[in-house]
Amino acid sequence: MPPRCHLINTSTACDQHPHTPSYFFLLSLSLLDLGCISTTVPKSKANSLWDSRPISYTACAAPIFFLHFFLVAEFYFLTIMSYDRYVAICKPLHYGSLLGSRACVHMAAAAWGAGFLTALLHTANTFSLPLCRGNAVEQFFCEIPQFLKLSRSHSYLREVGLFVIAVCVTFGCFVFIVGSYVQIFRAVLRIPSEQRCHKAFSTCLPHLAMLSLFVSTSAFAYLKPPTISSPPLDLVVSVLYSVVPPAVNPLICSLRNQEL
């Protein structure tokens, strides 16, 4: 895990100044990034070092659960952070009342809980599918799309149903984020001071960069046509959505925030 992420976690938890909703959500996001990296990278490095590929059924279920738990919770936190930016820029006088300590804890608990429930449903359903095409996963870690390729074609309809529900919820969050930023940009463009306008935009750029990176890589990984699927491409795509965003997010935050 990049040292920057550890620095963000330590500075946010120990420093008395950045105990604001923005830094509270940033700390949670950093913990999720740390979890994503810890779920995939150590095992793949160990397999490469010891030239060991086999993995038990139980040991494969754990990475699937935790990776989806961290990724889903991270997307919900990115959605919450868009609301945080909206309140900070469009309703600054109500920031303390709308994003008080209790509200932040409730939103964070909802994000963690939704991530846990989603990961539990997908993992339990995936490992209830009968395998009929061998047991070799052509990937550097276990993930649901690779398991679906090994199951019977008619057996994973439940997983498809869960995936459709997840897409609908994700689309709803995406609409909420777009709506928030439409209001933000309208408010920023009405600011008469160029310096304040630039400052308002700069506070949104890290979040937009992290959101764009997360959505683009995840969407391509799970929505790409099966016709272009191949083991080398699947490997690259898996690295893009499971390793690159968690590794780059701390860098994005630290470059745009002088306090970190």
C-alpha positions in Angstrom: 0.0 0.0 0.0 1.4 3.4 -0.9 2.9 5.4 2.1 0.6 8.3 1.3 -2.5 6.4 2.3 -0.9 5.6 5.7 0.0 9.3 6.1 -3.6 10.3 5.3 -5.0 7.9 7.8 -2.6 8.9 10.6 -2.8 12.7 10.0 -6.6 12.6 9.8 -7.0 10.5 12.9 -4.4 12.3 15.1 -4.6 16.0 13.9 -7.2 18.0 15.8 -7.7 20.5 12.9 -9.2 18.3 10.1 -12.0 16.8 12.2 -14.6 17.9 9.8 -17.1 15.9 7.7 -14.9 16.1 4.6 -11.9 14.6 6.4 -14.1 12.0 8.2 -15.3 10.8 4.8 -11.7 11.0 3.4 -10.5 8.8 6.3 -13.2 6.2 5.6 -12.3 6.3 1.9 -8.6 5.8 2.7 -9.4 2.8 4.9 -11.5 1.3 2.0 -8.6 1.8 -0.4 -6.3 0.1 2.1 -8.7 -2.8 2.3 -8.9 -3.2 -1.5 -5.1 -3.3 -1.9 -4.7 -5.7 1.0 -7.3 -8.1 -0.5 -5.7 -8.6 -3.9 -2.0 -7.5 -4.0 -0.4 -9.6 -1.1 -1.9 -12.9 -2.3 -0.9 -12.3 -5.9 2.7 -11.3 -4.9 2.9 -14.4 -2.7 1.8 -16.6 -5.6 4.3 -15.1 -7.9 7.1 -15.4 -5.3 6.4 -19.0 -4.5 5.1 -20.0 -7.9 2.0 -21.3 -6.2 -1.4 -21.1 -8.1 -3.8 -23.5 -6.2 -6.2 -21.8 -3.7 -8.9 -23.5 -1.6 -12.6 -22.9 -2.0 -12.9 -21.1 1.3 -9.8 -19.0 0.7 -11.3 -17.9 -2.6 -14.6 -16.8 -1.0 -12.9 -14.4 1.3 -11.3 -12.2 -1.3 -14.5 -12.1 -3.3 -16.5 -11.0 -0.3 -14.0 -8.4 1.0 -13.2 -6.9 -2.4 -16.9 -6.3 -3.2 -17.5 -5.1 0.3 -14.8 -2.5 0.0 -15.6 -1.5 -3.6 -19.4 -1.1 -3.0 -18.8 0.9 0.2 -16.3 3.1 -1.6 -18.8 4.0 -4.2 -21.4 4.9 -1.6 -18.8 7.1 0.2 -18.0 8.8 -3.1 -21.8 9.5 -3.4 -21.9 10.9 0.2 -18.9 13.1 -0.6 -20.7 14.6 -3.5 -23.5 15.6 -1.1 -20.8 17.0 1.3 -19.5 19.2 -1.6 -23.0 20.3 -2.5 -23.8 21.4 1.0 -20.4 23.1 1.5 -20.8 25.2 -1.7 -24.5 25.6 -2.2 -25.6 25.8 1.5 -22.6 26.8 3.5 -24.6 28.4 6.3 -26.4 25.1 6.9 -23.3 22.9 6.7 -23.0 22.4 10.4 -26.6 21.4 10.8 -26.9 19.2 7.7 -23.6 17.4 8.2 -23.3 17.2 12.0 -21.5 14.4 13.8 -24.6 12.3 14.1 -25.5 12.7 10.4 -22.0 11.8 9.3 -22.0 8.7 11.5 -25.4 7.6 10.2 -24.3 8.1 6.5 -21.0 6.2 7.1 -22.8 3.4 8.8 -25.3 3.1 6.0 -22.4 3.0 3.4 -20.5 0.3 5.4 -23.7 -1.7 6.0 -24.9 -1.5 2.4 -21.4 -2.7 1.2 -21.5 -5.6 3.7 -25.0 -6.7 2.7 -24.3 -6.4 -1.1 -21.0 -8.4 -0.8 -22.7 -11.0 1.4 -25.5 -11.6 -1.1 -23.2 -11.7 -4.2 -20.7 -14.0 -2.5 -23.3 -16.4 -1.1 -25.1 -16.6 -4.4 -21.9 -17.1 -6.4 -20.7 -20.0 -4.3 -24.0 -21.7 -4.5 -23.7 -22.1 -8.2 -22.6 -25.6 -9.5 -19.4 -25.6 -11.5 -19.3 -27.6 -14.7 -16.4 -26.2 -16.6 -13.5 -27.0 -14.3 -12.2 -25.2 -11.3 -9.3 -23.1 -12.8 -9.8 -19.3 -12.5 -7.7 -17.4 -15.1 -7.1 -14.4 -12.9 -4.6 -13.2 -10.2 -7.4 -13.2 -7.7 -10.9 -14.7 -7.3 -13.7 -12.6 -8.7 -17.3 -13.2 -9.6 -17.2 -12.9 -13.4 -14.6 -15.6 -13.6 -16.8 -17.9 -11.5 -19.8 -17.3 -13.7 -17.8 -18.5 -16.7 -17.3 -21.9 -14.9 -21.0 -22.4 -14.0 -23.9 -23.7 -16.1 -25.4 -21.1 -18.4 -28.9 -21.4 -16.7 -27.6 -21.5 -13.2 -26.5 -18.0 -12.7 -29.8 -16.2 -13.4 -30.0 -15.3 -9.7 -26.6 -13.6 -9.9 -27.8 -11.8 -13.0 -30.8 -10.6 -11.1 -28.7 -9.3 -8.2 -26.4 -7.6 -10.8 -29.4 -5.9 -12.4 -30.5 -4.6 -8.9 -27.0 -3.4 -8.2 -26.9 -1.6 -11.6 -30.2 0.2 -10.8 -28.9 1.3 -7.4 -25.6 2.4 -8.9 -27.5 4.3 -11.5 -29.6 6.0 -8.8 -26.4 7.1 -7.0 -24.9 8.3 -10.3 -28.0 10.4 -11.0 -27.7 11.9 -7.4 -24.0 12.7 -8.0 -24.7 14.3 -11.4 -27.6 16.3 -9.9 -25.4 17.5 -7.0 -22.7 18.7 -9.3 -25.1 20.5 -11.6 -26.2 22.5 -8.6 -22.6 23.0 -7.6 -21.5 24.3 -11.0 -24.6 26.6 -11.2 -23.7 28.0 -7.7 -20.0 28.4 -8.5 -20.6 30.2 -11.8 -22.6 32.8 -9.9 -19.7 33.6 -7.6 -18.5 37.1 -8.5 -15.0 36.7 -7.1 -12.6 34.8 -9.5 -10.4 33.6 -6.6 -13.4 32.2 -4.7 -14.7 30.6 -7.8 -11.3 28.9 -8.4 -11.2 27.7 -4.8 -14.7 26.2 -5.1 -13.7 24.3 -8.2 -10.5 23.1 -6.7 -12.3 21.6 -3.7 -14.4 19.5 -6.1 -11.6 18.4 -8.5 -10.1 15.6 -6.2 -13.6 14.1 -5.7 -14.4 14.3 -9.4 -11.1 12.7 -10.3 -11.5 9.8 -7.9 -15.1 9.3 -9.0 -14.3 9.3 -12.7 -11.4 6.8 -12.2 -13.6 4.5 -10.1 -16.6 4.5 -12.3 -14.8 4.2 -15.6 -12.6 1.3 -14.6 -15.5 -0.6 -12.8 -18.0 0.0 -15.6 -15.5 -1.3 -18.2 -14.7 -4.3 -16.1 -18.3 -5.5 -15.5 -20.0 -4.1 -18.6 -17.6 -5.0 -21.4 -19.0 -7.2 -24.1 -18.1 -10.9 -23.8 -16.9 -10.9 -27.4 -13.8 -8.9 -26.5 -13.1 -10.9 -23.4 -9.7 -12.7 -23.2 -7.4 -13.8 -20.3 -4.8 -11.1 -20.9 -7.5 -8.4 -21.2 -9.4 -9.6 -18.2 -6.2 -9.5 -16.2 -5.5 -5.9 -17.2 -9.0 -4.8 -16.5 -9.0 -6.4 -13.1 -5.8 -4.6 -12.2 -7.4 -1.3 -13.4 -10.5 -1.5 -11.2 -9.1 -3.3 -8.1 -5.6 -1.9 -7.8 -5.2 1.4 -9.7 -8.0 3.5 -8.1 -7.0 2.6 -4.5 -3.4 3.3 -5.2 -4.0 6.6 -7.0 -6.7 8.0 -4.7 -4.3 9.0 -1.9 -2.0 10.7 -4.5 -5.0 12.7 -5.9 -6.0 13.9 -2.4 -2.5 14.8 -1.3 -1.7 16.7 -4.5 -4.8 18.9 -4.2 -4.8 19.4 -0.4 -1.9 21.2 1.2 -2.9 20.1 4.7 -2.2 16.4 3.8 
